[in-house]
Amino acid sequence: MFFVRGYADREERRAADRKLPRLMFEGLLLGGTGLGVFALIFEIAADAFSVAAYQTLLAIEGAHGFHEIAILAFITLSIMLFFGIVPAYKAGAYLKPNAGGSGPLVEAIGPSRLRGLSWVGTSMFFLDAVLTIIISSIAAADATLLILPEVAPFRTFLAEGFVFFIMVVLVAMGPRRAVPLFLVGGGAFTLFTIFALSYVTFNALTSADLGLLVPDLLKNLEESGVVTHVTEAAESLSSLTPALFFQFFLRSMSSAMLGFSGYEVIPASGKHAARPKWKVINTALIIAALFLIITGVMQLLAASIWRIPATEGYSTLLIQYELVFGSDSPILLVAGVLLAVILLLAQGGGYVGGSAVAANAARLGRMPRPFEDDRIGIAVIWLFAAILIPLFPSVTAVEAYYAFGFVSAFVITSTTVFFVRDDVLRSRNIEPGSPEAKALRFAGLRGMIASYFMAVVLVTQKTDALFPILLLATFITLFQLFIYHGGLRRVLPIDEEVVERSYLPGRIRLYLSGRERAHDEARQHGIAELVDHLIRSGEMVKFNVEPNSIRRLISHTYDVLPITWIETEEVHHHGERFEEPSLELEESYWDAYHQKRAIMDTIEHFSHYGIFTFIEKYSHNWTSENRDLAAVQQAMIKALFPLTPSDQVWDEYQNFQWAQQPENIWQFARQRYTWAKDQWPNVSGRITTVWTLQDLGLLEDSELVQKVMAVREIPQQVMQNGEDDELPSDDEAE
């Protein structure tokens, strides 16, 4: 049956399985070709696993103190995650491992009728990024109180400081260079959590009497101002009516969902995964889900045995650590420091993920162009977070809004996988309608069932947060539409002649809309990729000019921005090209990439321009009563273009007129001029000897002169001049 059948190609899967042992540890020391499974998990651990600091608190608080309801709600969610969300995300990663978040995935594999979801997905992910930073900074401030309880009155200022600090680090270092911070911090936190929670669970099962210490511990925390609110543990379910039980169950589910926050970042981080990327991402998805589920169950089990209440301001996890390690234990200090650090780094997931989504939207023409620089996105996200932090003084205050972001990503990803386009399936050698295609769509269907149920629970249980979320998401979506359809240029239109002049070579282009800009950038990417391919393949060697001169020439003649060459170099650094973020832009990219003949003709033209300049300037030195200017120029053309029909080059030279060229063109043509000037002495020996003898009156036999002049001049030793693809390279010529 299709629902138990795999969709991955059998040979591809076997090859990936053989590589898996190496892929597990790839990139841990920032070596190799990308991040392996553990490195990828450690990178996202700050965002995904840091929820261990408050997921138990929220589950118990949502259940009104009934631990049994909290455990049941979390187990239900865990089943949905593992058997619904995980398969859908794995299928999406298999189809397009470079797509990233939910919005880009819609553009990459979704049908046109779902294209609107990419706009919504971008808006919701951006909101999710801001809320990630807010909740992580607040939780980091709370964790800091374990070490410095006296700073409890300054929680908000501390959170603002954390937000600013991480923003400055990321802007200064850049997201890519900050990866070691995530690897080290995430790895240390993950390993410590496995050890510490295992020890907590063992003590909970063997030392239930530790729960007797909870009241005194809480009293001290409340007196010091660390704990600001307590939802006491309820003793018995017998007092609840079925309706109330179901209400608390759904409420606990809506709060416990936060335990899966950050999971949606794994595919986005997978852009930097080792190859085969889909295998690394899929394995990381499974292990991360197991970590989230097991650690959540461990915390809830210990909290239930010891009857730990939900304590706002000081997480349930820290109370568990304090019970088993003791308030004066160095291990407790390590736990607090690690928790504070990982929550501090968890902001990076919001910054990096949000800026990446904003950059993708900018490439689609939906955000201003500066957002293509991740640093701009990071700074804007920080500004929003810094403004909103005072409005959310606690974790429980922000969690209602936060869950809508990642649950919407679950919904969009699952739906997109289910309705995947047939051409995308064929690109992965899956025939539409086949058992493999049905198995893949079934994975999306399972994700839809799980994510839709989560969404319904959120809407019904967090109704108060729904309107602000919809309002903000609508605002961001409208802003995207505003930019896409012209932005201020629609409000303050520009003269069409000004726009047309901006398309002349060497001018800064003005775009009438974000859509037009996006297509032009895709065109630039195609041109830059083509030129770099020609340079790397050796087809440009014949011009005997350094690559940067060729790039500058093409930049001017084809209006390719300098940043495009940098982006192209980054693509080569990753070892593969990242597709344009939509089908339309992919078409623009390939239309430009297929302009090889036009590109070569342009380079050829200005190569000849430089050589013709030399001929025009230098030919006058050899005119005399024995030969006119045309005869000299024809002879020079024969010598400098030995492998091209002389008549063809002569006709081209006849149309040549020297004119001052822009520097970006002339710096290329000048090198061809210099080549011709340096080469002329090597190829002109026989010709100039005859001319000299003529001028001295020592050679008057015109028939002999014609025979000598008709001889091809050194056709094998001439340095390549760019007029023929078959000319040998310098090394071959030597």
N, C-alpha and C positions, 0 to 999 in steps of 0.2 A: 504494500500500500504506500501511496505517496507520502503519508504523514510520518512514516518511519524511514523513508528513503532520504539519503543525502543528496544535496544539489551540487556539491563541489565535484569538479572533475576528478576521477579516481586517481589518475596518474599524478595530477597536480597535488592532490591531498597526500598521496604517499610520499612524494618528494618533500612536501612541507613537513610531514611527520618525521622524516629522517633528519631534518634540520632543526627540529624543535629543541633537542638538548642544548645545542649551541645558542639558539634563539632565546632560551630562557635567561641567559646571563649576558647576552650581547649588550654592549654599551654601558655596563655598570661603571667602567672606568673611563667613560666617554671615548672609547675607541670603537673600531668596527665601522659598519656602514649605517648604523642607526640604533635606536633604542630597542632593546629586547624586552621580553615579557616583564621581568622583574624591574628593569629600569623604567619601563612605561608605567608599571603599577606604582613605583616609588615616586615618579614624577607627578602622578595624579593623586597620590595618597594624601597630600596636604588638603586637597579639596574634597575628595570622596571619603577618606577615612577619618578626617577630623570631626565628622558628625558624631563619632563615638563620644565626644565631649558632652553632647546634649540630646542625643536621640532617645536615651532612656528617660531622661527628665521629661521630654515632651510627650512620650507615649504614656507615661504614668499620669502626667498632668491632664492630658486629653481624656484619660479614662476616669478622671475624678478620684484618683488614688486607688482604684481597683487594679492591683497588679495582674490578676488573672485575665482581666479584660485586655490589659496592655499587651500581655504575652500572646493572647489569641489574635489580637489585631496585627501584631508584628509578624507572627507566623503566616497569617493570611497574606500579608503584603509580600513576605519573602517568597511564597509560592508563586505569586504573580510576577515577581521580579525574575525568578530563576526559570520559570517555564513559559513566561510571556515576553517580558522585555528583553531578556538576554538573547533568545533566538532571533528576535526581530533585529536587534543591533548587530548580531553576528552576520545575518544575511545582508544587511546594509554595508557592513565592512567588507564582505566578500565581493559585492558588486562594485563598490567604489571606495577603496580604502583611503583615498586622498580627499574625499568630499568634505569630511569634517563634521560640523554640527548639522542640526536638523534642517535649517534653512538652505544651506548649500546642497544638502542631499536631495532636496526636492528638485532643485535646478538640475542636478546631475543625472538623476534616474527617474524622476516623476513625470507623469503626463502633463500636457499643457493645462488641463482642467484643474490640476492641483497647484498650479504655479503660484496662485495667491497665497498658499500656505508658506511659501518661502519668505514673503514680506512679513507675515505674522510671526513666523519662526524667528526671523532676525530681531523683530521688536521684543519678543518675549525673552530671547536669549540675552539681549542687551540689558533688559530689566533684571534678569536672573543674575547677570554678572554684577550689577550694582548691589543687589541684595546679598549676594555671596560675600562681597566685601564688608557690607554692614554687619551681617550676622557673625562673620568670622572675627572681625575686629572687636565686637562686643564680647564674644565668647573668649577671645584671647585676653581681653581685659579682666574678665572673670577668673580665668585660670591664673593670671598674674597675682590675684589676691591670695593664692595659696602661699606665695613667697613673701608678698608685701601686703598683708591685710590692712595696714594703716592707710593705703591709698584708695580704700573703698569709696570715699565721697567723691573721688575724681574719676570715676569710671568713664564718663563721656569724654573727658579730655584725653584720657589714656587711649581710648578707642580712636579718637581723631589723630592722635600722634602715630598710632600703629598704621592707620590708613595712609597717612602722608609718607611715613618712612618707606613702606613697600613700594609706593608709587615712585618715589625718588630713586630707589634702587633699580627698579625695572626700566625707568626712563634713562638712567645713566648707563646701565649695563646692556640694555636691550633684552627682549624676552629670551632669545636663544642663548645668550651668555649666562642667563640666570638659571639655566637648566641644572647646573651642579648643585645649586641651593635646594632645588626641589628634590633631587636625587638623594642628597645627604640627609636632609631633614625628613623627607618621606620615608627613606629606608630606616633611619633610626627610630622614628615613631612607630612604623609598622612592626618591626622586630620587637621593640619594647612592649607594644600593646599585646602581641601574641603571648609573650612571656608573662606579663603582668596580669592580663585577664585570665589566663590559664590558672595562675596562682590564686586569683580572686575566686574563681569558680570552685577550685579544689577546697579552699577554706570555707566557702559558703556551704558546700555539701558535707564537710566534716566538722565545722565549727559554727553551728547555727546560733550559739550563744553570743557570738560577736554582735548580734543585733541589739543586745542589751545596752551597748555603748552608744547607739545612734541618738537617743534623746539628749544625752549630755553633749555630744559632739555638735548637734544642731543648735543647742542652747548657746554654746560658745560662739558659733558662727553668726547667730542672730545678734548677739550682744556686740560683736565686733563690727556689725554692719555689712558683713560679707554676704549673708543671705538676706534677701529683701522680701521674699514671699515663700510660703510653704503650703503645698497641697498634701495634707496628711494622708497616710496610707489607710485605706478602708479595710475593715476586717472581714466582712462576709458579703457574699453575693445574694444571700437568701432574702435580703430586704428589697431587692430590685425587682420591679415588674419586668416582663419580657420587653415591653416598649422602651423602658428606661435602659435596660441592658443593651438593646440594639442601638439606642441613641449614643450611649457611652462608647460602644464598640466602634461605631462609625467615626465618632469624634476622636477616639484614640488613633484610628487608622489615619485620619487626616493629618494628625500631628506626627505620628510615627513615620510617615512618608519621608520626612526630612532625613531619615536615616539613609536614604538613597541619593541624597544630594551629591552632586559631583560625578555621579556615574555617567552622566551624559557627556562629560568632558573627555572620556577615554577615546572615542573615535576621532575627536578633534586633535588630541595629542598624538594620535596614531599617525598623523602626517609625517612624524619624524621617526616612525618605527622602522626596525630592520626589515629586510625583505626575506620571504614574502610577507608583506605588511598585513594582509588579511589574517594570516595564521597567528601573528603576534598579537594583533588586536583581539581576535576571537579568544585566544587563550587568556589574555589579560582580562577580558570581560567576564569569563567564567571564574577565574581566581578572585577577582575583585568582588564579584557578587557573593561568593562563598565567604569572603572575609567580612563583608558587611552583614551578612545574615548571621554567621556564627558569633561575631563579637556582640551583635545586638541581643541575641538569645542569651549569651553569657551574662551580659549586664542585667538584663531583665530577670534572669533566674536568681542572681545574687541579690538584686533589689527586692525580689519577692520573698526570699528566705529571711532576709534581715529586716524586712518591712521598712525599707528606706523610702521616704516621701519624695515628691518632686520639689526640688529646692531651687528657686530662681536666684541666680547670682553665683551659685556654686554647684557644679554639675554633680549628678549622681555618681558618675565615674570617679570623681575625686574623693567623694565620701567613701566609696568602696576601697580605694587605694589607702585612704587614711585609716580605715578599719583594720586592714590586713598588714599594712607596713608600719603603722604607728605614726603619730604626729611628729615625732622627732627623728624619724628614719631618713637616712640619706636617699634611700630609694624613693621616698615620697617627694623629696626635693627634686630628684631627677624626673619623676613623673610630672610634676608641676611645670618644670622648665620645658620639658619636651612638649607637653600639651600646649603651653603658651606659644612656643616656637612654631609648632605645626599649625596652630590656629592663625598665627601671624602669617605663615607662608601660604595658608589656605586662601588668603586674599589674592595671591598670585594667579590662582585658577580663574578667579573672576576677571582680573585685569587682562591676563593673556587670552582667555577664551573670549571675553567680550570685545577686546580690541581686534582679535582675529575675525570675528563675525562682522564687526564694523568695517574692517578692511575688505572683506569679501563683498559687503554691500556697496562699498565705494567702487570696487572693480565692476560691479553690475550697474554702476551709474546711479545708485540710490542714496549714496552719502557723498558729501563733498570730497573732492580729490585728496585733501590732506589726510583723511582718515586711512588712506592706503599705507601710511606710515604708522606702525603699531604704537609708537610713542605718543602720537596725537590721541589715538583712541584711549590709551591708558590715562592720559592727563584728563580727558573729558569724563571718563568713568569716575576718576577720583573726585572730580568736582561735584558730580551728582551725589556720590556716596557721602562726601564731607557735609553737604547741605542737609542730607536726610538723616544722618546718624542721631542728631538730637531729638528727632521725632520717634526714634525707636530705642528707648532706654534699656530694653531687655530682649533676651532671645525669644521669649514667648510672644513678645509684641511684634516681631518681624517674621516669625516662622509662618504665619498664615499667608503672608504675601509671597514668601520665598518659594513655597511648594508649587505655585502655579507655573513658575518658570521652567523647572525641569520636568514636571508632568506634561506640560505642553510639548516639550521636546520628545518625550516618550510617544505621545499621540501622533505627532507629525512624522516621526521616523517610522513608526509601525505602519501607518497608513500609506506612506510613500513606498515602503517595501512591498506591501500587498498589491498596490497598483503600478508596480514597476513597468516601464516601457519595454516593449518587445525587443527593440534594437539593443537595449542595454543587456537583456538576457542573451541575445545572440553574440554580443561582444565577449561574453564569458562562456561561449560555447554551450549555452542552454537553449534548447529549442522551445519556443512558446507552446504551451499545451502538453509538454512532455511531463513524465513523473517528476523529473528534477525541478521543472518550473513550478509545478503544483506544490512540491515540498517547500520551495522557497517562499511562495505566496502564503503557504500555511504558517510559516514562521511569522510573516507579517500579520496574519490574522490573529495568531495567539497574542502578539504584542498589542494589537488593536483592542482585543477583549480586555486585557489587563489594564492598559493605559486608559481606555474609556471609562472603565469602572473607577479607577483612581480619580479621573477628572470629575465624574459625577459625585463622588464622595467629597471632593474638595469644594465643588460648587455648592453642595447642600450644607456642608458643615462649616465652611469658611466664607459664607455669603457676604459678610461685612467687608471682606478684603476684595471681593470680586469687582465691585464698581471701580475702586482706585486702580486696580490692575488693568481693567478694560480701558479706563480713561487714559492711562499712561501708554499702554500698548497702541491705542488708537492714535494718540498724539505722535508717537515715533513712526508709526506706519504712514500717517499723513505727511510727516516731514520727509520720509523716503519718497513718497509720490511727488511731493513738491520739487525735490531735487531732480528726480528722474525726468520730470516733464519740463524742466527749464529753470526752476528756482527763481532767483531774482531777475534773471534775464527775461522771464515772462512778464514780470512786474515792471521792469525797466528795460524794455527792448532795445537792442543795439542795431544800428544801421546795417543793412545787409551787405553794403559795400565794405564796411569795416570788417565784417566776418569773413567775406571772400578774400580780402587782402591778407587776413591772418593765416590763410592756407598757402600763401606763397612760401617758398623755401626759406628757412632761417627765421621765420616769424613764430611768435608764441601763439598757438592756436586758441581761438575763442569758440566755445561750443554753445549751441543753442539749447542743449538739454543734456542731462546726465546720461541718457541713453546714447546720444551721439558721441559723447566722450568715452563711454564704455566700449563702443564699437571701434573707435579710433585707437584706444589703448590695446585692444585685442589685435588690431592690425599691426601696431608697433611691435607687439610681442612676436607676431608671426615673422615680420621682417628681421627682427633681431635674432630670432632663433635660426632663420635661414642663413643669415650672414655668418653667424657663429659656426653653423654646420659646415658652410663652405670653407671657412678658415681652418677648422679642425680637420677637415677631410683632405686638405692640401690643395684644393682647387684654386686658392688665391696665391699660391706660392709664385706662380708665373709673373705676377705683377711686381715681385721683389720690393714690397712695401710692408712695413710693420702693420700688424692687425689694427692697432688703434687709429692709424691714418685712414684705413678703410672704413672703420666704424664712424669716424668723424665725417667722412664723405657721405656715407649713407644717412647719418643723422641729419645732415643738412638737406640732402636731396629728397629724402623720404620722410622728413619730419619725425624722427625718432628721438625721444627725449633721452638724456644721459642716464636717468634713473632706470630706463628700460634695459640698458646693457648690464647694469648692476643686478637687476632682477634675473636676467638671463644667466648671468654667472652664478647666482645662487641656485638656480635650477640645476645647472651642471654639477654644483657642489652636492646636491641631493642625489644626483645620478639618474633622475627621471624628470620628465616635464609634468608640471601640475596643469591639468586641463583648465581651460577657461571656465568660469563659473556658470555658464548657461549654454544651451545648444546654439542660440543665435550668435553668441560671442565666439563659440568654437568655429562656426562657419566663417566668421570674419577673420579669425586667426588663420585658418587653412587657405582662404582666398589669398591672403598676403604671403603665406609661406610658399605658395606655388608660383611666385613671381621670380623664379630663379633666372629666367632668360632676361627679364627686364633689369634685374639687379646687375647681372653680369654685363649687360649692354651699357648700363650707366657707368660702371667701373671702367669698362673698356673705352668708353667715350672720353672720360677724363684722363685715362692713361694716355690715349692718343693725343689728347689736348696738350699734355705736358711735352710729349715728344715733338709734336708739330711746332710748339713754341720754340723749342731748341732749333728745329730745322729752319724756321722763319728767321730767327735771330742770327743764326750762324752761317746760313747759306750765302749771305752777301760776301763773306770773306773769300769765296772761291769763284766769284763771277769775274769774267775778263772778256776780251774781244774774241777769245776762242770758244767761250761757252756763255750762254745766257742764264738768267736766274732759274728758269724753269728746268733747264737741263741739270743744273746742280741739285735742285730740290728733288727731282726724280731719281737721281743717282743716290742721294742720301736716303730716300725712302726705300730703295731697293736694298741698301745695306742694312738699314735698321729694322726692316720688316722682311726678313729673308723667306719666311714661310707663308706669306700671304700674297696673293696675286697683286702685282704692282699697280695694275690699272684700278683695282678696287680701292687701295689705299690712296692712290693719287686723286681719284674722284672725291674721296672724303676730304683730302687735304685742300682741294680746290674750294670747298665750302667752308674751310676753316677761317675764322677771323678772330684774332686775339682781342681779348677784352679783360679788364680787371675783374677777377673772380673773388667771391667771398673767401675769407681766410680758410674756412673749413674745407673748401674745394681746392684752393690753391696749394694748401700744405700737402695734399695728395699729389696734385699735378706737378708741383715743384720737384717732388722726388722722382717722377718719371722724366722730368726735364734734366735733372742731375744725372739720372741713369744714362740718358741718351748722350749727354755731354761727356761722361766718363767712358762710354762704350765706343763713341765715334772714333777715337784714335785706334782702337783695336780692330775695327772692321773696315777702316778707310785706307789702309796702307797702300793697296794696289791702286785704288782710285786716285788718291791725292798724289801718288807718285807720277801717274800719267798726267794729271793736271799740272803738276810742277814742271815736268818735261815739256809739256805743250807751251807753258808760259815762258820757258827759257828758250823756246825755239828748237829744242833738241828732238822733238817728236812731231812730225808734220804729216805722217801717213794716216789719213783720216780713217781708212779701212781698218788699219791695225788698231787705232784708238777705239773704234766701235767694237771690235772683237774683244779687246781687253775689258771694256766697260760692260759688256754683256755677261761677263763671268759672274756667277753668284758669289757674294763675298762671305766667306767663312760661315756657312749656314749651320755647322754643328757647334762651333764654339761660341756663337753669339749668346749673350745672356738673355733670358726670357724677357720679352717685352709686352706680353699680354695680348697678342693679337691672335693666338691660336691655342686651343685647349690641349693640343697634343705636344706642345713644346716640352722638352725635358727640364727637370729642375736643375738648379746650380750644381748640386752634388752629382747628378746623373751626367750633366754635361762635362764635368771635370773627369 
